[in-house]
Amino acid sequence: MALLKEAYEALQSIVGPEWVSDDPAVCEADRPKGRLRSKEIPLYKPAGSIEPITTEEVQAIIKVCNRYKISFACTSSYGSDVWGIERPNWLFIDLKRMRKLEIDEKNLYAVVESGIASAVLQAECFRRNLLSFVPMSGGECSVLGNASYIGEGAVSWKLGDRGYRRVLGVEWVTPEGEIMRLGSLSMSDDYFCGEGPGPDLRGLLVSSGYGSAARKGVITRIGIRVFPFIKEKLVPKGDAPTTHLEMPANRFAWYNFTFPTRKACVDAIYEIGKCELGLLAMTVPPWFVSMARARATGTDKPTGAAGFWYDWNNVTGPKAKEDPEQTVGRILLYGIGSDKRLAYEEKVLVDICKSLGALAKKSRGLQDQTHFMSADAIVSNLAGGRFASVIFFESLDSALKAADLVTENTKKHVPKIFDDYGTTNWFVPFEMAHIAKEESLRFTTVEFEDELTQLMFDCHSQMAPLGGFPMLPNAKFYGDVWGNYPETERKIFKIFDPNQLAPF
C-alpha cells in the first residue's frame, strides 16, 4: 500500500522532498531490523520514511498523521524494535538527524536531541572530566532513547539505576501533535530540573516494554545528568575488532573472584555493596570468556566465530559442563579523588573475599572494551547467528530464582538452542546491590530462531510468581498479577492518542 498523494505532499512540505520517501527500497533500507518476534503476528513494512530535524517538524508530521489517519512509529537509532507494526500503510519517523548536544559543566547535565548516540555524549564528557552512561546494548544507542526506556548501564552499580531518574527537563510531542515541556523547561529555557517547578510526567514517559513507545508520542530533547570523573585520560588503543581503552593504574583496578556456587558469589557481591566498593560489578558467565578469546590476535588460534567454537569446545565449555555452579565475579575498583581510595578499596575487597573462602585476583591488564565507550553486545551473534535474552529485574536473590527457571526451560529446547549447561545466567547488580538485573543469554542458529521465541514464551509464562519485573512483560501473563495494568494503559493512551494511530 502507499500513502495518500495529498498526505505525502504535506509531508514533503514539512521536511523537503529529499528527507521523505515512499520508495519501497528506501523504506526497507531505512527501517531497523528489530528483535525476534513471533511469526504468528503479521507485521507490515512502512509505506513511507521521513527524517525531521527539529521538534517543530516532528510536531507538523504527527499532525499530518492525525489529519490523514496514518499510523506512525519512530526510532532514534537502529537499535529498535519498530521494524514492522501490526497495521498497514504506516509512517516510519527516523530521528537520527536530530543531533544537537550541549553540556553544562557547572551544573552537571547535558541537553541532547534524539539522534545523539551514547558514545558521542561520553566522548564529549571525557573532554570535560565528566562521565555519562553507555548502555550495555551498545554505544551507538540513542542517549534519549535509552534513558526513556530502561536506562541501565554497568556503572549503574555506583551511579544509580533507571534512566528516568537521570532525566531532567523534557521536550515532548504528544500523539496528537502538541508540544509539552516538562520540569523546569516549562517555565524557562533551562533543563536543569525534572521535578518542577513545572509538571513532572517522567514516570509516564518511561517505557519498559509496555508495547510501542510511540503510543506516548515522540520525545525530541531531554536534559540528562552527567557525573564527575577522573582528570586522567582513558587512552584508546588497538585496531578493530580489538580496540579498547587503557585506564590509569592510580585510579582503576580490575579484580576477579571465584566461588563454588552462584549463591556464594551473590553473597560476596552483597558484602561488596555494603562497603560501597567499585564503579561496576557483575558475574562473568563462561561464555564471556570464549567470546573474549575469539577476538584475540597475535596467536595461532582462530578468531571470530571459529575462534569462539574452538575455545568453547576445547577449553571453556568442558570446564563449564564439569562444574556449572562455579561462578566468577568481576569488579572495577575506582579510586576517584585520591590514590588512597583505590588502595583502600583493594584491601577491603581482598578481606571480603578471604572471609567468604575465595581469592580476589587482580587482573594483569588494565583496559576496557565495553563499559565506557562502545559496548560490544552485538558480538553475541558469533555463537550461532541469533541470540536473545530473558531479562528480569529485582534483587540478586530473585535473580537466582529467575536463572534456575530459565535454565530448566532451556533444557527443553536443546540442542536447537545452544547447550550452555546453565552457565550463561548473567547477574548485573545496580545501586550497590540494592537491585539487580538477571540476564540469561540464549543462542541458536538462524534456522532455529523460532525456538528462541518459544523459549521466551515458556519463561515468561512462569515468571510472574517470582515477584520481580521482566523486561518486555507480556500482558497475558502479568496483567492479572499487576492489577490489570493493560486496562489502565488503554484508558491513559485513549486520552493521549484519541485517534489510536500509534502501534500497540
C-alpha positions as CSV (number, residue, x, y, z in Angstrom):
1,M,0.0,0.0,0.0
2,A,1.0,3.6,-0.3
3,L,0.4,6.9,1.4
4,L,-2.3,9.2,0.0
5,K,-0.9,11.6,-2.5
6,E,-2.0,14.7,-0.6
7,A,-0.6,13.3,2.7
8,Y,2.7,12.6,1.0
9,E,2.9,16.1,-0.4
10,A,2.1,17.6,3.0
11,L,5.0,15.6,4.5
12,Q,7.3,16.9,1.7
13,S,6.3,20.4,2.5
14,I,7.5,19.9,6.1
15,V,11.0,18.4,5.7
16,G,11.7,18.9,2.0
17,P,11.5,16.3,-0.8
18,E,14.9,14.9,0.0
19,W,14.0,13.8,3.5
20,V,10.9,11.8,2.9
21,S,10.4,8.8,0.6
22,D,7.7,6.2,-0.2
23,D,10.1,4.2,-2.4
24,P,9.8,0.6,-1.0
25,A,13.6,0.1,-1.4
26,V,14.3,3.3,0.7
27,C,11.8,2.3,3.3
28,E,13.4,-1.2,3.6
29,A,16.9,0.3,3.8
30,D,15.8,2.9,6.5
31,R,13.9,0.7,8.8
32,P,15.6,-1.1,11.8
33,K,15.7,-4.8,11.7
34,G,14.5,-5.3,15.3
35,R,14.1,-8.0,17.8
36,L,12.9,-11.6,17.3
37,R,9.1,-11.6,17.1
38,S,6.5,-14.3,16.8
39,K,5.7,-15.1,13.2
40,E,2.0,-15.6,14.2
41,I,1.5,-11.9,14.2
42,P,1.8,-10.3,10.7
43,L,3.9,-7.2,10.6
44,Y,3.7,-4.6,7.9
45,K,6.6,-2.7,6.4
46,P,6.4,1.1,6.4
47,A,4.7,2.9,3.5
48,G,6.9,5.9,4.0
49,S,10.1,7.0,5.8
50,I,10.7,10.6,7.0
51,E,13.6,12.3,8.7
52,P,12.8,15.5,10.6
53,I,15.5,17.7,12.1
54,T,13.5,19.9,14.6
55,T,10.8,19.5,17.2
56,E,8.5,21.7,15.2
57,E,8.9,19.4,12.2
58,V,8.1,16.4,14.3
59,Q,5.0,18.2,15.5
60,A,3.9,19.0,12.0
61,I,4.5,15.4,10.9
62,I,2.3,14.0,13.7
63,K,-0.4,16.5,12.9
64,V,-0.4,15.3,9.3
65,C,-0.7,11.7,10.6
66,N,-3.7,12.7,12.7
67,R,-5.3,14.5,9.8
68,Y,-5.0,11.6,7.4
69,K,-5.2,8.8,10.0
70,I,-1.7,7.5,9.3
71,S,-0.2,5.2,11.9
72,F,3.4,6.0,12.9
73,A,6.3,4.7,14.8
74,C,9.7,6.3,15.4
75,T,13.3,5.5,16.4
76,S,16.4,7.4,17.3
77,S,18.9,4.8,16.1
78,Y,18.9,1.4,14.6
79,G,18.8,-0.5,17.9
80,S,15.0,-0.6,17.9
81,D,12.0,-2.9,17.6
82,V,9.9,-0.9,15.2
83,W,10.9,-2.9,12.1
84,G,7.3,-3.5,11.5
85,I,3.9,-2.9,13.1
86,E,0.6,-4.7,13.0
87,R,-1.1,-2.1,10.8
88,P,-0.6,-1.4,7.1
89,N,0.2,1.9,5.5
90,W,2.2,3.4,8.4
91,L,4.9,6.1,8.5
92,F,8.4,5.5,9.9
93,I,9.8,8.6,11.6
94,D,13.6,8.4,11.8
95,L,15.0,10.9,14.3
96,K,18.7,10.4,13.6
97,R,19.2,13.9,12.1
98,M,18.3,15.5,15.4
99,R,21.9,15.8,16.8
100,K,22.2,18.9,18.9
101,L,24.2,18.5,22.1
102,E,25.1,20.9,24.9
103,I,26.9,20.2,28.2
104,D,26.5,22.4,31.3
105,E,29.8,21.5,33.1
106,K,29.0,23.6,36.2
107,N,25.5,22.1,36.9
108,L,26.4,18.6,35.6
109,Y,23.9,18.0,33.0
110,A,23.7,17.6,29.2
111,V,20.9,18.5,26.8
112,V,20.6,16.0,23.9
113,E,18.3,15.5,21.0
114,S,17.1,12.1,19.8
115,G,19.9,11.4,17.4
116,I,22.8,11.7,19.9
117,A,24.4,8.4,20.5
118,S,25.7,7.3,23.9
119,A,29.3,7.1,22.7
120,V,29.1,10.7,21.3
121,L,28.0,12.1,24.7
122,Q,30.6,10.0,26.5
123,A,33.4,11.4,24.3
124,E,32.3,14.9,25.0
125,C,32.1,14.2,28.7
126,F,35.6,12.8,28.7
127,R,36.9,16.1,27.3
128,R,35.4,17.8,30.4
129,N,36.4,15.2,33.1
130,L,32.8,14.0,33.3
131,L,31.1,10.6,32.9
132,S,27.8,9.6,31.3
133,F,26.2,6.2,30.8
134,V,26.8,3.9,27.8
135,P,24.2,1.1,27.8
136,M,25.5,-2.5,27.5
137,S,23.4,-2.9,24.4
138,G,25.8,-0.6,22.5
139,G,27.4,2.8,22.4
140,E,25.5,3.5,19.2
141,C,22.2,3.6,21.1
142,S,20.5,7.0,21.5
143,V,21.0,8.6,24.9
144,L,17.4,9.8,24.8
145,G,16.0,6.5,23.7
146,N,17.9,4.5,26.3
147,A,17.2,6.9,29.2
148,S,13.5,7.0,28.4
149,Y,13.3,3.2,28.0
150,I,15.2,1.5,30.8
151,G,18.5,3.4,31.0
152,E,20.7,0.9,32.7
153,G,24.4,0.6,32.2
154,A,27.2,-1.2,34.0
155,V,28.1,2.0,36.0
156,S,24.5,1.8,37.4
157,W,26.3,-0.2,40.2
158,K,27.6,3.1,41.6
159,L,25.7,5.9,39.9
160,G,22.2,4.6,40.0
161,D,19.7,2.5,38.0
162,R,16.7,3.6,35.9
163,G,17.2,6.2,33.2
164,Y,14.2,8.3,34.1
165,R,15.9,9.2,37.4
166,R,18.7,10.9,35.4
167,V,16.2,12.7,33.0
168,L,15.7,16.4,33.8
169,G,13.7,18.8,31.6
170,V,11.9,17.2,28.6
171,E,10.6,18.4,25.3
172,W,7.8,16.0,24.1
173,V,5.4,15.9,21.1
174,T,2.2,14.1,22.1
175,P,0.5,11.6,19.7
176,E,-2.0,14.4,18.8
177,G,0.9,16.7,17.8
178,E,1.0,19.1,20.8
179,I,4.4,20.1,22.3
180,M,4.7,19.6,26.0
181,R,7.7,20.9,28.1
182,L,8.2,19.2,31.4
183,G,10.0,20.2,34.6
184,S,12.0,23.5,34.7
185,L,11.7,23.7,30.9
186,S,8.1,24.6,31.2
187,M,8.9,27.8,33.0
188,S,12.2,28.8,31.2
189,D,14.6,27.7,28.6
190,D,16.5,25.6,31.2
191,Y,16.7,21.8,31.5
192,F,18.2,21.7,35.0
193,C,15.3,20.0,36.9
194,G,12.8,17.3,36.0
195,E,10.7,17.7,39.1
196,G,9.5,21.2,38.7
197,P,8.5,24.0,39.0
198,G,6.6,22.7,36.0
199,P,4.8,19.3,35.6
200,D,6.8,16.1,36.2
201,L,5.4,13.3,34.0
202,R,8.6,11.3,33.6
203,G,7.0,8.2,35.1
204,L,4.5,8.2,32.2
205,L,7.2,8.8,29.6
206,V,9.3,5.8,30.7
207,S,8.7,2.6,28.7
208,S,9.9,-0.7,29.9
209,G,8.3,-3.0,27.4
210,Y,4.6,-1.9,27.6
211,G,4.0,-2.1,23.8
212,S,5.3,0.6,21.5
213,A,7.0,3.7,22.9
214,A,5.3,5.6,20.1
215,R,2.0,5.4,22.0
216,K,3.3,8.2,24.1
217,G,4.3,10.3,21.1
218,V,7.9,11.5,20.4
219,I,10.4,12.8,22.9
220,T,12.7,15.1,20.9
221,R,15.0,16.6,23.5
222,I,15.9,16.0,27.2
223,G,18.2,17.2,29.9
224,I,20.2,14.4,31.5
225,R,22.5,14.2,34.4
226,V,26.3,13.6,34.0
227,F,28.8,12.9,36.7
228,P,32.2,14.0,37.9
229,F,35.1,11.8,36.6
230,I,38.8,11.5,36.9
231,K,41.2,14.1,35.4
232,E,43.4,11.4,33.9
233,K,42.6,10.3,30.4
234,L,41.4,6.9,29.2
235,V,43.6,6.3,26.1
236,P,42.2,4.4,23.1
237,K,44.4,1.6,21.8
238,G,44.3,-1.1,19.1
239,D,42.6,-1.7,15.8
240,A,39.1,-3.2,15.2
241,P,37.9,-5.6,16.4
242,T,40.2,-5.4,19.4
243,T,40.0,-1.7,20.3
244,H,40.0,-0.8,23.9
245,L,40.6,2.0,26.4
246,E,43.8,1.9,28.6
247,M,42.9,3.1,32.1
248,P,45.2,4.9,34.6
249,A,46.6,2.5,37.2
250,N,46.3,5.1,40.0
251,R,42.5,5.2,39.6
252,F,41.4,1.8,38.5
253,A,42.0,-1.9,39.1
254,W,40.1,-4.9,37.8
255,Y,39.6,-7.9,40.2
256,N,38.1,-11.3,39.6
257,F,36.8,-13.6,42.4
258,T,35.7,-17.2,42.0
259,F,33.2,-19.0,44.2
260,P,32.0,-22.6,44.0
261,T,28.3,-21.6,43.7
262,R,26.3,-18.8,42.3
263,K,24.7,-18.3,45.7
264,A,28.2,-17.8,47.3
265,C,29.2,-15.3,44.7
266,V,25.9,-13.4,45.2
267,D,26.6,-13.3,48.9
268,A,30.0,-11.7,48.2
269,I,28.5,-9.1,45.9
270,Y,26.1,-8.1,48.7
271,E,29.0,-7.6,51.1
272,I,30.9,-5.6,48.4
273,G,27.8,-3.4,48.0
274,K,27.6,-2.8,51.7
275,C,31.1,-1.5,51.7
276,E,30.4,0.7,48.6
277,L,33.3,-0.6,46.5
278,G,33.9,-0.1,42.8
279,L,32.4,1.6,39.8
280,L,30.8,-1.6,38.4
281,A,30.4,-5.2,39.5
282,M,28.9,-8.3,37.9
283,T,29.2,-12.0,37.4
284,V,31.1,-13.3,34.4
285,P,29.5,-16.3,32.6
286,P,31.9,-18.7,31.0
287,W,30.5,-17.8,27.6
288,F,32.0,-14.3,28.0
289,V,35.5,-15.9,28.3
290,S,35.2,-17.7,25.0
291,M,33.8,-14.6,23.3
292,A,36.8,-12.5,24.5
293,R,39.2,-15.1,23.3
294,A,37.5,-15.1,19.9
295,R,38.8,-11.6,19.4
296,A,42.4,-12.4,20.3
297,T,45.1,-11.6,17.8
298,G,48.7,-12.4,17.6
299,T,48.2,-16.2,18.2
300,D,47.9,-19.2,16.0
301,K,44.3,-19.9,17.3
302,P,41.3,-19.0,15.1
303,T,39.4,-15.8,15.7
304,G,35.7,-14.8,15.1
305,A,33.0,-17.4,15.1
306,A,35.6,-20.2,14.5
307,G,37.6,-18.9,17.5
308,F,34.6,-18.9,19.7
309,W,33.7,-22.5,19.0
310,Y,37.3,-23.6,19.2
311,D,37.6,-22.2,22.7
312,W,34.2,-23.3,23.8
313,N,34.5,-26.9,22.6
314,N,38.1,-27.4,23.8
315,V,38.6,-25.2,26.9
316,T,35.8,-23.2,28.5
317,G,32.8,-25.4,27.6
318,P,34.2,-28.6,29.1
319,K,35.1,-26.7,32.3
320,A,31.6,-25.3,32.4
321,K,30.0,-28.7,31.9
322,E,32.0,-30.2,34.6
323,D,31.2,-27.5,37.2
324,P,28.3,-25.3,36.0
325,E,27.8,-23.9,39.5
326,Q,31.2,-22.3,39.8
327,T,30.8,-18.5,39.4
328,V,33.2,-15.8,38.7
329,G,32.6,-12.2,39.9
330,R,34.3,-9.2,38.5
331,I,34.6,-5.7,39.8
332,L,36.2,-2.5,38.6
333,L,37.6,-0.7,41.7
334,Y,37.5,3.1,41.4
335,G,39.8,5.5,43.2
336,I,38.2,8.8,42.3
337,G,39.6,11.8,44.2
338,S,42.6,10.1,45.8
339,D,45.2,7.4,45.2
340,K,44.5,6.3,48.8
341,R,40.9,5.5,47.9
342,L,42.0,2.8,45.4
343,A,44.3,1.2,47.9
344,Y,41.5,1.2,50.5
345,E,39.1,-0.5,48.1
346,E,41.6,-3.2,47.2
347,K,42.3,-4.0,50.8
348,V,38.6,-4.3,51.7
349,L,37.8,-6.4,48.6
350,V,40.5,-8.9,49.4
351,D,39.4,-9.1,53.0
352,I,35.7,-9.7,52.0
353,C,36.6,-12.5,49.6
354,K,39.0,-14.1,52.0
355,S,36.4,-14.1,54.8
356,L,34.0,-15.9,52.4
357,G,36.5,-18.5,51.2
358,A,37.6,-17.1,47.9
359,L,40.6,-15.4,46.5
360,A,40.3,-11.9,44.9
361,K,42.8,-11.9,42.0
362,K,43.9,-8.7,40.3
363,S,43.8,-8.7,36.5
364,R,47.1,-8.1,34.7
365,G,45.5,-5.9,32.0
366,L,44.0,-2.6,32.8
367,Q,41.7,-1.9,29.9
368,D,38.1,-1.7,29.0
369,Q,36.4,-2.8,25.8
370,T,32.8,-2.4,26.7
371,H,31.5,-0.2,29.5
372,F,32.9,3.3,28.9
373,M,32.5,3.9,25.2
374,S,31.3,1.2,22.8
375,A,29.5,-1.8,24.4
376,D,30.1,-5.0,22.4
377,A,26.8,-6.8,22.9
378,I,26.4,-7.4,19.2
379,V,29.2,-10.0,19.2
380,S,26.7,-12.3,20.9
381,N,25.7,-13.3,17.4
382,L,29.0,-15.1,17.0
383,A,27.8,-18.0,18.9
384,G,25.4,-19.1,16.1
385,G,23.7,-16.3,14.3
386,R,20.8,-15.3,16.6
387,F,20.6,-14.6,20.3
388,A,18.0,-13.3,22.8
389,S,17.9,-12.7,26.5
390,V,15.4,-13.4,29.2
391,I,15.8,-10.3,31.4
392,F,14.5,-9.9,34.9
393,F,14.8,-7.0,37.4
394,E,14.6,-7.3,41.1
395,S,17.1,-8.4,43.8
396,L,20.1,-10.7,43.5
397,D,18.1,-13.3,45.4
398,S,15.3,-13.1,42.8
399,A,17.9,-13.3,40.1
400,L,19.0,-16.7,41.4
401,K,15.4,-18.0,41.2
402,A,14.9,-16.5,37.7
403,A,18.2,-18.1,36.5
404,D,17.1,-21.5,37.7
405,L,13.7,-21.1,35.9
406,V,15.4,-20.1,32.6
407,T,17.9,-22.9,32.8
408,E,15.1,-25.5,33.3
409,N,13.2,-24.2,30.3
410,T,16.3,-24.1,28.2
411,K,16.8,-27.8,28.6
412,K,13.6,-28.5,26.8
413,H,14.9,-26.7,23.7
414,V,18.4,-28.2,23.5
415,P,20.1,-28.9,21.0
416,K,18.3,-26.4,18.8
417,I,19.3,-23.9,21.4
418,F,22.9,-23.8,22.4
419,D,23.6,-26.0,25.4
420,D,25.3,-23.7,28.0
421,Y,24.9,-26.2,30.9
422,G,23.1,-23.5,32.8
423,T,26.1,-21.1,32.9
424,T,25.1,-18.1,30.8
425,N,22.9,-16.6,33.5
426,W,24.4,-13.2,34.0
427,F,23.9,-11.2,37.2
428,V,24.4,-7.4,36.9
429,P,23.7,-5.7,40.3
430,F,22.9,-2.0,40.5
431,E,22.9,0.6,43.2
432,M,25.4,-1.3,45.4
433,A,23.4,-4.5,45.1
434,H,20.1,-3.0,46.2
435,I,18.6,-4.0,42.8
436,A,19.8,-6.3,40.1
437,K,19.3,-7.5,36.5
438,E,19.4,-11.2,35.7
439,E,20.0,-11.7,32.0
440,S,20.0,-15.2,30.6
441,L,21.6,-15.1,27.2
442,R,20.5,-17.8,24.8
443,F,21.7,-18.6,21.3
444,T,20.8,-20.5,18.2
445,T,21.4,-20.7,14.5
446,V,19.4,-18.6,12.0
447,E,17.2,-21.5,11.0
448,F,16.0,-22.1,14.6
449,E,15.2,-18.5,15.7
450,D,11.6,-19.5,16.3
451,E,12.9,-21.8,19.0
452,L,14.2,-18.7,20.9
453,T,10.7,-17.1,20.6
454,Q,9.2,-20.2,22.1
455,L,11.8,-20.2,24.9
456,M,10.9,-16.6,25.7
457,F,7.2,-17.6,25.9
458,D,7.9,-20.6,28.1
459,C,9.9,-18.5,30.6
460,H,7.6,-15.5,30.8
461,S,4.6,-17.8,31.3
462,Q,6.2,-18.9,34.6
463,M,7.9,-15.8,35.8
464,A,5.0,-13.8,37.3
465,P,5.1,-15.6,40.7
466,L,8.7,-14.7,41.2
467,G,7.7,-11.2,42.1
468,G,10.1,-9.2,40.0
469,F,9.9,-7.2,36.8
470,P,10.7,-8.8,33.5
471,M,11.8,-6.7,30.5
472,L,9.1,-6.7,27.8
473,P,6.4,-8.1,30.1
474,N,3.6,-9.9,28.4
475,A,0.1,-8.6,29.3
476,K,-1.4,-12.0,29.1
477,F,0.9,-13.3,31.9
478,Y,1.3,-10.2,34.0
479,G,-1.9,-8.3,33.7
480,D,-3.8,-10.1,36.5
481,V,-0.7,-10.1,38.7
482,W,-0.1,-6.4,38.3
483,G,-3.5,-5.0,38.9
484,N,-4.9,-5.4,35.4
485,Y,-2.4,-2.7,34.1
486,P,-3.4,-3.3,30.4
487,E,-6.8,-1.8,31.1
488,T,-5.3,1.2,32.9
489,E,-2.9,1.7,30.0
490,R,-5.8,1.6,27.5
491,K,-7.6,4.4,29.4
492,I,-4.4,6.5,29.5
493,F,-3.5,6.2,25.9
494,K,-7.1,6.7,24.7
495,I,-6.6,10.2,26.2
496,F,-3.1,10.7,24.7
497,D,-3.8,9.1,21.4
498,P,-7.6,9.5,20.7
499,N,-7.2,8.6,17.0
500,Q,-5.3,5.4,18.1
501,L,-2.6,6.0,15.5
502,A,0.5,4.8,17.4
503,P,1.0,1.0,17.4
504,F,0.4,-1.2,20.4
